[in-house]
């Protein structure tokens, strides 16, 4: 099951990277960036999975009796979600400012207008 999740996360990341490198519209580039971020979150969650794992709540006297799911990747994923949301908000705010100033979202057109 896990190799399939890793493969899906890799394919999703590559799809976002392809879109980021080939699209000229800033909104589409921001969406592709978020697709890449989602694939990394899927990868982090997949790292924490353990077959037959239980919640990481230790019962007195039974610490070594169970296989526990690693909680650290979940905490990292929550942190990444917060950082990703703020990064996306900043990207969209800059895109709105660029559109108001130049009237286009095309990267090539923006380069031509700036220089």
C-alpha positions in Angstrom: 0.0 0.0 0.0 2.7 2.5 0.9 4.7 2.3 -2.3 1.5 3.2 -4.2 1.1 6.3 -2.0 4.7 7.3 -2.5 4.2 6.9 -6.2 1.0 9.0 -6.2 2.7 11.7 -4.2 5.7 11.7 -6.7 3.4 11.9 -9.7 1.4 14.7 -8.2 4.6 16.6 -7.4 5.8 16.1 -11.0 2.4 17.2 -12.3 2.7 20.4 -10.3 6.3 21.0 -11.4 5.4 20.5 -15.0 2.5 23.0 -14.7 4.7 25.5 -12.9 7.4 25.3 -15.6 5.1 25.4 -18.6 2.3 27.8 -17.7 2.5 31.5 -18.3 -0.5 32.6 -16.3 0.4 33.6 -12.7 -2.9 32.2 -11.3 -2.2 28.8 -12.9 1.3 28.9 -11.6 0.0 29.5 -8.1 -2.4 26.6 -8.4 0.5 24.3 -9.6 2.5 25.5 -6.6 -0.3 24.4 -4.3 -0.5 21.0 -6.1 3.2 20.5 -5.3 2.6 21.5 -1.7 -0.3 19.0 -1.4 1.9 16.2 -2.8 4.5 16.9 -0.1 1.8 16.8 2.6 0.6 13.4 1.3 4.2 12.2 1.4 4.6 13.4 5.0 1.5 11.6 6.1 2.5 8.5 4.3 5.8 8.5 6.2 3.9 8.3 9.5 1.9 5.2 8.6 2.7 1.9 10.2 1.0 -1.3 9.4 -1.2 -2.2 12.4 -0.1 1.0 14.1 -2.1 2.5 17.0 -2.5 6.0 18.3 0.7 7.2 20.0 -1.0 7.1 23.4 1.1 5.0 25.8 -0.7 2.9 28.3 1.1 2.3 31.6 2.9 -1.1 31.5 2.2 -1.8 27.8 4.7 0.6 26.2 6.5 -2.1 24.1 3.5 -4.2 23.3 2.2 -2.1 20.3 3.5 -0.5 17.2 2.7 3.2 17.3 2.1 5.6 14.5 4.8 8.3 14.4 3.2 11.7 15.3 6.0 13.9 14.2 5.2 13.9 10.4 1.6 14.9 11.3 2.9 17.9 13.3 5.2 18.8 10.4 2.2 18.5 8.0 0.1 20.9 10.1 2.9 23.4 10.2 3.4 23.1 6.4 -0.4 23.7 5.9 -0.2 27.0 7.9 3.0 28.1 6.0 1.4 27.1 2.7 -1.8 29.0 3.3 0.2 32.2 4.2 2.5 31.7 1.2 -0.6 31.3 -1.1 -2.2 34.4 0.4 1.0 36.4 -0.3 1.3 35.1 -3.8 -2.3 36.0 -4.6 -1.9 39.4 -3.1 1.1 40.1 -5.3 -0.7 38.7 -8.3 -3.6 41.1 -7.7 -1.1 44.0 -7.3 0.6 43.1 -10.6 -2.7 42.8 -12.4 -3.8 46.2 -11.2 -0.6 47.8 -12.2 0.1 46.1 -15.6 -3.3 44.7 -16.6 -2.1 41.3 -17.4 -1.2 38.0 -15.7 1.0 36.6 -18.5 4.6 36.2 -17.3 6.1 37.0 -20.8 4.0 40.1 -21.1 5.0 41.3 -17.6 8.7 40.8 -18.5 8.2 42.8 -21.7 6.4 45.6 -19.9 8.9 45.8 -17.1 12.1 46.0 -19.2 
